[in-house]
Amino acid sequence: MITIVGAQVFDAVTGTAARKDVTIHDGLISAVGGDVAAETIDGTGATLLPGLIDCHTHLCATATPDIIAQMGGDSPTRATLHAARNAKAHLDAGVTTVRDCGALGGVAIELARAIDDGLVDGARVQAAGLVITMTGGHGHFLGREVDGVDEVRKATRQAIKDGAGFVKVMSTGGLLTPGVTAGRTAFAPDELKVLVDEAHNAGLRVATHAIGNEGIKNALRAGVDSVEHGFYLDDEAIDLLLARDDVYLVPTLSGVECALAHGDELAPWLRTKSQAVVEDRAASFRRAHAAGVRFAAGTDAGTPFNPHGGLPHEIALMAEVGLSHAEALIAATRHAAANLGLADRIGTIEVGKVADLVLVDGDPLADLGALRKVRQVIQAGVPRPPAGHR
């Protein structure tokens, strides 16, 4: 039994912080307030938050300029080593859970099992495995290429059989696939509907890569649970995002931001595609936020110049497009947990929840830069030594 004493505790329900002592026992939060255990962790001058959650990563990808060449050239063994190292980088940054939105073969699914079994040290992983895309569609280099209702149904069932923790589908084109227009609509509505029905029937949520407006709306009408990227939103798309209280928008602002910061090192076609979305993307997110759309945080880590463990940067970018500091922190904790279907286990500091916690120096409600000053990470009740002392 351990008590974190003297810290300001962030409440991911109210978006406020107050001085409380938090006790953990047998991997769970056993008390918020009350008696102090014999063993303590000093939280003086720090803020205690729920372990951060990154809803969009690619653990096999290494943030190189050419993700297709890197992932296509890696053997399964090398991809696994990259993924394990990257999962650890997230944990070192205070990110205790990540969602992997597309990896080579079964690498991310097996890594998730290895971390759960204690074989590997890293952030907890919810993995999609191979994405589902149309023939020649975005992400075909890490996906199952299928066409038509029957093939989509079979691919979804195969993902479930493989052990996917959720299903990832490409509803539009994207930035990183050459020769594919980012806003291009991919799967037809009936294809998306059968995919969602099969996943939901198996108890799995569905995340969709969707940049173009019509593809976003097709996916939402089909019943997907989260929209990744969502750069082009009109009023109808925003209304569809608001139609259910368990649908989240994961804007992945870091992906384009980090790539364009190294624009001279990008392939010309990728630089052009990335520059084209910047203004419309920001305007869409501001409208969505003003309308009350629920945001969940995700970095798209592993894409060009977008390193793993960069969730604090994503949270700061979300604040730049209009979220308050509290809203951005909620997007990376409570909302992110709900987006993964794990709200009953993680995402808030409450009695009975898994003791995934991060202690940071300073007050992120006043200065989000405090998230980069990690003093202590606790995963499932186990305190980890600071990254520089391992």
Secondary structure, DSSP 8 states (H G I E B T S, - for coil): -EEEES-EEEETTTTEEEE--EEEETTEEEEESS---SEEEE-TTEEEEE-EEEEEE-TT----S-HHHHHHH--HHHHHHHHHHHHHHHHHTTEEEEEE---STTHHHHHHHHHHTTSS-S-EEEE--SEEE-TT-TTGGGEEE--SHHHHHHHHHHHHHHT-SSEEEE-B--SSSTT--TT-B-S-HHHHHHHHHHHHHTT--EEEEE-SHHHHHHHHHHT-SEEEE-----HHHHHHHHSSTT-EEE--HHHHHHHHTTGGGS-HHHHHHHHHHHHHHHHHHHHHHHHT--B-----BTSTT--TT-HHHHHHHHHHTT--HHHHHHHTTHHHHHHTT-TTTSSS--TTSB--EEEEES-TTT-GGGGG-EEEEEETTEEE--GGG-
